[in-house]
C-alpha cells in the first residue's frame, strides 16, 4: 500500500476516535424539553379605513363623467371638513363602462338605450375610530352612493405593543408546559436553549355597511347619525422553546 493511502487511513481513524466519544457525550448530556407556547393580546382598534364610491349614469359619457367629478369633489370636501387630511385620502379606482337598458338591466331610460356608468372610488384612513359613523354620514350626505368596505385595524405603534404582549404570553405558556413536564419527570430546569418565534398574526375587522339603507336615509333627509361599533382585535404569537435540565 502506498504511504499516502496509509496516511489517509490513519487520519480517518484518528478523526473517528475523536468524534465518537464527543457524540456519545452529547447524547448523554442532551437533556432537553421542547415546548411551544401560544399567546394572545386583545385590544380595541385605533385605525379605520373606509372605501366610498360615487356612481353616475347617463346616455352621454361626457355628462356622466362630469356629474361624477362634481359629486366626488363634494364628497372629498365633506370628508376634509369632517377631519380627514389630504394625505389620508386616496383614489383606489376609476372606471367607465357602457351597457344597454333592458328588462334585465333596468334604468331611468327606455329599454334599448345605451348608457355609460362612471364609478370613482376613494379610501380614507383615520386614527379617530369613534368618528367612523360621522365620516360615512358626511360622505353619503355629499353624494357618495356606495360604501364598499369598512375595515378596523391597528396603527404601527400599537401593532408593536400588542405583538410584545402576545409574545410575553406565549413564552409564559411555553414555560408553564415545561415546568409541568419537568415536575412529572422529577427533574429541574436549569437553562434555556434555542428559542424560535413564529410570525405574529394581526387581526383586522371587516364590517359591511348597508348602502341601500344609507341611500334611503340620504334621500329622505334622515338626521339619525350612523353608529359603527369597532369591537376588539386579537394579536397572536407562537414560540418554541428548548429547556435543558
Secondary structure by P-SEA (a helix, b strand, c coil): ccaaaaaaaaaaaaaaaacaaaaaaaaaacccccbbbbbbbbbbbcbbbbbbbbbbbcccaaaaaaaaaaaaaaaaaaaaaaccccccccccccbbbbbbbcccccccccccbbbbbbbbbbbbbbccccaaaaaaaaaaaaccccccbbbbbbcaaaaaaaaaaaaaaaaaaaaaaaaaaaaaaccccccccbbbbcbbbbbbbbbbccaaaaaaaaaacccbbbbbbbcbbbbbbbbbbbbcc
